[in-house]
Amino acid sequence: MTAHPIKIQSIEAARAVAALLVVFLHAGNMMRVEHLTGHVGVNNFFGFGYVGVDFFFVLSGFVIAYIQRDKLGRPGVALDYLWRRVTRIYPIYWFILLLTIAITLGGKLALGKEVFLDMSLADVPGTVFLLMDSEPPKYVGVAWSLQYEMMFYVMFVLLILNRRLGLMLFGVWAIFVLMNIFGVTKDLLPLNLDNSYCIQFLMGVACGLLLDKLPLRGRLSYCYWAVGFYAVCIFIEMFGPMGLHSHLGRLMLGVAGACVIVALVTAERDAGLRAPSWLVWLGAVSYSIYLAHIVLINVAFMILLKLGIYHQLPELATFAFAVVFAVLLSSLIGAYVELPLIQRLKRVHWRKAQPVVQGKVL
């Protein structure tokens, strides 16, 4: 008998918060263009929003490990697992890539500029197929992180093919990443496999595999402590001696992100933590928000410019309009394009998997 799927609401809500932080960051940064505000908007108040990506990597590792924890060592489900991951990432990404290209070319046409596709054959592996170690993705600015995601998903197949060997290889992988972080080696592995973002994913995987095995009793107070610890780590990462986006900073944010995830999940399980329903819903469409927000923020700014009110509105109002516009429209894309696509593609299986006794879906 297969257990009924469940969703961990606190994780969905956390996913929404991470996506919104990235939206706030980019909305402020995009205002610095000369013909807009000319400086980073709202005094760069959300300059720390990039940590949403760091949290996403930890969360990604946790979710995939927690979902698939009963499938480790079952090579018969490997193709179905990969199919699920591919159909989760690519279809909506391609939709938003085409949408972004169309909006970009349409904007150039409307402004009387030369219309051309800023992409060559050399860009196809990175932009269309999100292959690591290729040219940086064009048009969808956050697609670089999806290159890591796809690499992580492929690496996780090792655990599905052979649990013991996979765990050993993941341990060796973690050692190589830590050696790179602490300067013992430098970029020794191919495909950015020893980049510090990888340790964040690996921390999430460890949390997902160990959560139900450790005698942890969740409390609401642990959530406050974990979020406080994360805030302190953000402060140190931004203003400490390590500098922004350092390897050590990512390691620190990975530890803090893992603490937040464990605190949230155990508090929901043991202490009745409940997230607001609207935030849970935003979490469900957060992938579309993450992918589409940059082009939609640009559209929002162009609308205000065309109406002749961009420079008349208070800076905060301009920022708020762009954020609401981008989040609202990208959420609609998520609700009416992404989620229906996922449901349709879920019905397709490479191979019928054996029943799982305790399978749970986030």
C-alpha positions as CSV (number, residue, x, y, z in Angstrom):
1,M,0.0,0.0,0.0
2,T,1.3,3.5,-0.9
3,A,0.9,6.2,1.7
4,H,-1.1,9.2,0.8
5,P,1.1,12.1,-0.5
6,I,1.5,15.0,1.9
7,K,2.9,18.5,1.7
8,I,5.1,20.1,4.3
9,Q,3.5,23.5,4.4
10,S,6.3,25.2,6.2
11,I,8.7,24.2,3.4
12,E,6.4,25.5,0.8
13,A,6.2,28.8,2.7
14,A,9.9,28.9,3.1
15,R,10.3,28.4,-0.6
16,A,8.0,31.4,-1.2
17,V,10.0,33.6,1.2
18,A,13.2,32.7,-0.6
19,A,11.7,33.5,-4.0
20,L,10.4,36.8,-2.8
21,L,13.8,37.8,-1.4
22,V,15.3,37.3,-4.9
23,V,12.4,39.3,-6.4
24,F,13.0,42.2,-3.9
25,L,16.8,42.1,-4.6
26,H,16.4,42.3,-8.4
27,A,13.6,44.9,-8.3
28,G,15.9,47.2,-6.4
29,N,19.0,46.4,-8.5
30,M,17.2,47.0,-11.8
31,M,16.2,50.5,-10.8
32,R,19.9,51.6,-11.0
33,V,19.8,51.8,-14.8
34,E,20.4,55.4,-15.8
35,H,17.1,56.0,-17.6
36,L,15.2,54.7,-14.5
37,T,16.2,55.7,-11.0
38,G,20.0,55.8,-11.6
39,H,20.8,54.0,-8.3
40,V,19.8,50.8,-6.5
41,G,16.2,51.3,-5.3
42,V,14.9,51.6,-1.7
43,N,18.5,52.3,-0.5
44,N,19.5,48.7,-1.3
45,F,17.4,47.6,1.7
46,F,17.0,44.1,0.1
47,G,20.7,43.8,-0.9
48,F,20.8,40.6,1.1
49,G,18.1,39.0,-1.1
50,Y,20.7,36.8,-2.9
51,V,20.7,34.5,0.1
52,G,17.4,33.2,-1.2
53,V,19.4,31.3,-3.8
54,D,21.7,29.8,-1.2
55,F,18.6,28.7,0.7
56,F,17.1,27.2,-2.4
57,F,20.1,25.0,-2.9
58,V,19.8,23.6,0.7
59,L,16.1,23.2,0.3
60,S,16.5,21.5,-3.1
61,G,18.8,18.9,-1.5
62,F,16.4,18.4,1.4
63,V,13.3,18.0,-0.7
64,I,14.8,15.6,-3.2
65,A,16.3,13.4,-0.5
66,Y,13.2,13.4,1.6
67,I,10.9,12.5,-1.3
68,Q,13.2,9.8,-2.6
69,R,14.5,8.4,0.7
70,D,12.6,5.2,0.3
71,K,13.9,4.7,-3.3
72,L,17.6,4.6,-2.5
73,G,19.2,1.4,-3.8
74,R,16.3,0.7,-6.2
75,P,17.8,1.2,-9.7
76,G,14.5,0.2,-11.3
77,V,13.1,3.7,-10.5
78,A,16.1,5.7,-11.7
79,L,14.6,6.5,-15.2
80,D,11.3,7.5,-13.7
81,Y,13.1,9.7,-11.1
82,L,15.0,11.4,-13.9
83,W,11.9,11.8,-16.0
84,R,10.1,13.5,-13.1
85,R,13.1,15.9,-12.5
86,V,13.4,16.8,-16.2
87,T,9.7,17.4,-16.6
88,R,9.7,19.5,-13.4
89,I,12.5,21.8,-14.6
90,Y,12.5,22.1,-18.4
91,P,8.9,22.6,-19.7
92,I,8.1,25.7,-17.7
93,Y,11.7,27.0,-18.1
94,W,11.4,26.7,-21.9
95,F,8.0,28.5,-21.7
96,I,9.4,31.4,-19.8
97,L,12.6,31.4,-22.0
98,L,10.4,31.9,-25.1
99,L,8.2,34.4,-23.3
100,T,11.3,36.4,-22.3
101,I,12.7,36.3,-25.8
102,A,9.3,37.4,-27.2
103,I,9.0,40.3,-24.7
104,T,12.6,41.4,-25.3
105,L,12.3,41.4,-29.1
106,G,8.9,43.0,-28.9
107,G,10.3,45.8,-26.7
108,K,13.1,46.4,-29.2
109,L,10.6,46.6,-32.1
110,A,8.4,49.0,-30.2
111,L,11.4,51.3,-29.5
112,G,12.5,51.2,-33.1
113,K,15.7,49.3,-32.3
114,E,17.4,46.6,-34.3
115,V,15.6,43.3,-33.6
116,F,17.9,40.3,-33.4
117,L,18.2,37.1,-31.3
118,D,21.2,37.5,-28.9
119,M,22.1,33.9,-29.0
120,S,24.4,31.7,-31.1
121,L,24.7,27.9,-31.5
122,A,27.4,28.0,-28.8
123,D,24.8,29.3,-26.4
124,V,22.3,26.5,-27.0
125,P,23.8,23.9,-24.5
126,G,23.7,26.4,-21.6
127,T,20.6,28.4,-22.5
128,V,18.3,25.7,-23.8
129,F,19.6,22.6,-22.1
130,L,21.1,24.1,-18.9
131,L,24.3,22.1,-19.3
132,M,27.0,22.9,-16.8
133,D,30.4,24.0,-18.0
134,S,28.9,25.6,-21.2
135,E,28.3,29.2,-22.1
136,P,26.3,31.2,-19.5
137,P,22.5,31.1,-20.1
138,K,21.0,34.0,-22.0
139,Y,17.7,35.8,-21.4
140,V,16.6,34.1,-18.2
141,G,19.0,35.7,-15.7
142,V,18.6,33.1,-12.9
143,A,19.0,30.1,-15.2
144,W,22.6,29.6,-14.0
145,S,21.2,28.2,-10.8
146,L,19.2,25.7,-12.8
147,Q,22.4,24.4,-14.3
148,Y,23.5,23.5,-10.7
149,E,20.0,22.0,-10.0
150,M,20.2,19.7,-13.0
151,M,23.7,18.6,-12.1
152,F,22.5,17.9,-8.5
153,Y,19.6,15.8,-9.7
154,V,21.8,13.7,-12.0
155,M,24.3,13.2,-9.1
156,F,21.4,11.9,-6.9
157,V,20.9,9.0,-9.3
158,L,24.0,7.5,-7.7
159,L,22.1,7.0,-4.5
160,I,19.2,5.5,-6.3
161,L,21.4,3.0,-8.2
162,N,23.3,1.9,-5.2
163,R,22.6,3.3,-1.7
164,R,25.8,2.3,0.0
165,L,28.1,3.2,-2.9
166,G,26.2,6.4,-3.5
167,L,26.5,7.5,0.1
168,M,30.3,6.8,0.0
169,L,30.6,8.8,-3.2
170,F,28.6,11.7,-1.7
171,G,30.9,11.6,1.3
172,V,33.9,11.9,-1.0
173,W,32.2,14.6,-2.9
174,A,31.6,16.6,0.3
175,I,35.3,16.2,1.2
176,F,36.4,17.6,-2.1
177,V,34.0,20.5,-1.8
178,L,35.3,21.3,1.7
179,M,38.9,21.1,0.6
180,N,38.1,23.7,-2.1
181,I,36.3,25.9,0.4
182,F,39.2,25.9,2.8
183,G,41.8,26.4,0.0
184,V,43.4,23.0,0.2
185,T,42.6,22.5,-3.5
186,K,41.3,24.8,-6.2
187,D,38.6,23.8,-8.7
188,L,39.9,20.2,-8.9
189,L,36.7,18.6,-10.0
190,P,35.0,19.1,-13.4
191,L,31.6,20.6,-14.0
192,N,31.9,22.9,-10.9
193,L,31.4,19.8,-8.7
194,D,33.6,21.2,-6.0
195,N,31.9,24.7,-6.0
196,S,30.7,25.8,-2.6
197,Y,27.1,25.8,-3.8
198,C,27.4,22.0,-3.8
199,I,28.0,21.8,0.0
200,Q,24.6,23.6,0.4
201,F,22.9,20.9,-1.6
202,L,24.7,18.2,0.2
203,M,23.7,19.6,3.6
204,G,20.1,19.5,2.4
205,V,20.5,15.9,1.3
206,A,21.9,15.0,4.7
207,C,18.9,16.6,6.5
208,G,16.4,14.9,4.2
209,L,18.0,11.4,4.8
210,L,18.5,11.8,8.5
211,L,15.5,13.8,9.7
212,D,13.3,10.8,10.5
213,K,16.2,8.8,12.0
214,L,17.3,11.3,14.6
215,P,15.5,11.7,17.9
216,L,14.6,15.3,17.3
217,R,11.5,16.9,19.0
218,G,10.4,20.0,17.3
219,R,9.4,23.2,19.1
220,L,8.3,26.6,17.9
221,S,11.1,28.3,19.8
222,Y,13.6,26.4,17.7
223,C,12.2,28.1,14.6
224,Y,12.9,31.5,16.1
225,W,16.4,30.5,17.1
226,A,17.1,29.1,13.7
227,V,15.8,32.1,11.8
228,G,17.8,34.4,14.2
229,F,20.9,32.3,13.5
230,Y,20.3,32.7,9.8
231,A,19.9,36.5,10.2
232,V,23.2,36.6,12.0
233,C,24.9,34.6,9.3
234,I,23.5,37.0,6.7
235,F,25.0,39.9,8.6
236,I,28.4,38.3,8.9
237,E,28.4,37.3,5.2
238,M,27.5,40.8,4.1
239,F,29.6,42.8,6.5
240,G,32.2,40.4,7.8
241,P,35.8,40.0,6.7
242,M,35.1,37.1,4.3
243,G,33.4,39.3,1.7
244,L,30.3,38.8,-0.3
245,H,29.7,35.4,-2.0
246,S,32.8,33.8,-0.5
247,H,33.1,30.1,-0.2
248,L,33.1,30.3,3.6
249,G,30.1,32.5,3.5
250,R,28.2,29.9,1.4
251,L,29.2,27.2,3.9
252,M,27.9,29.3,6.7
253,L,24.7,30.0,4.9
254,G,24.3,26.3,4.1
255,V,24.6,25.4,7.8
256,A,22.1,28.1,8.8
257,G,19.7,27.1,6.0
258,A,19.8,23.5,7.1
259,C,19.0,24.6,10.7
260,V,16.0,26.5,9.5
261,I,14.7,23.6,7.4
262,V,15.0,21.1,10.3
263,A,13.5,23.5,12.7
264,L,10.5,24.2,10.5
265,V,9.8,20.6,9.5
266,T,10.1,19.3,13.1
267,A,8.0,22.1,14.5
268,E,5.2,21.4,11.9
269,R,5.4,17.7,12.7
270,D,5.6,18.0,16.5
271,A,4.5,21.4,17.6
272,G,1.6,22.3,15.3
273,L,3.4,25.0,13.3
274,R,1.1,26.2,10.5
275,A,2.1,28.6,7.7
276,P,-0.3,31.1,6.2
277,S,-2.2,29.6,3.3
278,W,-1.4,32.4,0.9
279,L,2.3,31.9,1.6
280,V,2.0,28.1,1.0
281,W,0.2,28.9,-2.3
282,L,3.0,31.2,-3.4
283,G,5.5,28.5,-2.5
284,A,3.7,26.1,-4.9
285,V,4.2,28.5,-7.8
286,S,7.6,29.8,-6.6
287,Y,9.5,28.2,-9.4
288,S,7.5,30.3,-11.9
289,I,8.0,33.4,-9.8
290,Y,11.8,32.7,-9.7
291,L,12.0,32.3,-13.4
292,A,9.7,35.0,-14.7
293,H,10.2,37.9,-12.3
294,I,13.1,39.6,-14.0
295,V,11.4,40.1,-17.4
296,L,8.1,41.1,-15.7
297,I,9.9,43.7,-13.5
298,N,11.3,45.1,-16.7
299,V,7.8,45.2,-18.2
300,A,6.5,47.0,-15.1
301,F,9.1,49.7,-15.3
302,M,8.5,50.1,-19.0
303,I,4.7,50.6,-18.3
304,L,5.4,53.3,-15.8
305,L,7.8,55.0,-18.2
306,K,5.3,54.9,-21.1
307,L,2.6,56.3,-18.8
308,G,5.1,59.1,-18.0
309,I,4.8,58.6,-14.2
310,Y,7.9,56.6,-13.4
311,H,9.9,59.7,-12.2
312,Q,6.8,61.3,-10.6
313,L,6.1,58.4,-8.3
314,P,7.9,57.9,-5.0
315,E,10.7,55.4,-5.3
316,L,9.0,53.0,-2.9
317,A,5.8,53.1,-4.9
318,T,7.7,52.3,-8.1
319,F,9.5,49.4,-6.4
320,A,6.2,48.1,-4.8
321,F,4.4,48.3,-8.2
322,A,7.1,46.3,-10.0
323,V,7.2,43.7,-7.2
324,V,3.4,43.2,-7.1
325,F,3.2,43.2,-10.9
326,A,5.9,40.6,-11.3
327,V,4.7,38.4,-8.4
328,L,1.1,38.5,-9.5
329,L,1.7,37.7,-13.2
330,S,4.4,35.0,-12.5
331,S,2.0,33.4,-10.0
332,L,-0.6,33.2,-12.7
333,I,1.9,31.6,-15.0
334,G,2.6,29.1,-12.2
335,A,-1.1,28.4,-11.5
336,Y,-2.3,28.1,-15.2
337,V,0.8,26.9,-17.0
338,E,3.4,25.3,-14.6
339,L,1.1,23.3,-12.3
340,P,-1.2,21.9,-15.0
341,L,1.9,20.9,-17.0
342,I,3.3,19.1,-14.0
343,Q,0.0,17.2,-13.4
344,R,-0.2,16.1,-17.0
345,L,3.4,14.9,-17.2
346,K,3.1,13.1,-13.9
347,R,0.8,10.6,-15.6
348,V,3.7,9.5,-17.9
349,H,6.1,6.9,-16.4
350,W,9.2,5.4,-17.9
351,R,8.6,2.3,-15.8
352,K,6.1,1.3,-13.3
353,A,7.8,1.5,-9.9
354,Q,7.2,-1.0,-7.1
355,P,4.9,0.1,-4.3
356,V,6.5,2.1,-1.6
357,V,5.3,1.6,1.9
358,Q,6.2,5.0,3.3
359,G,6.6,7.2,0.3
360,K,5.8,10.8,1.0
361,V,5.7,13.7,-1.4
362,L,6.4,17.3,-0.4
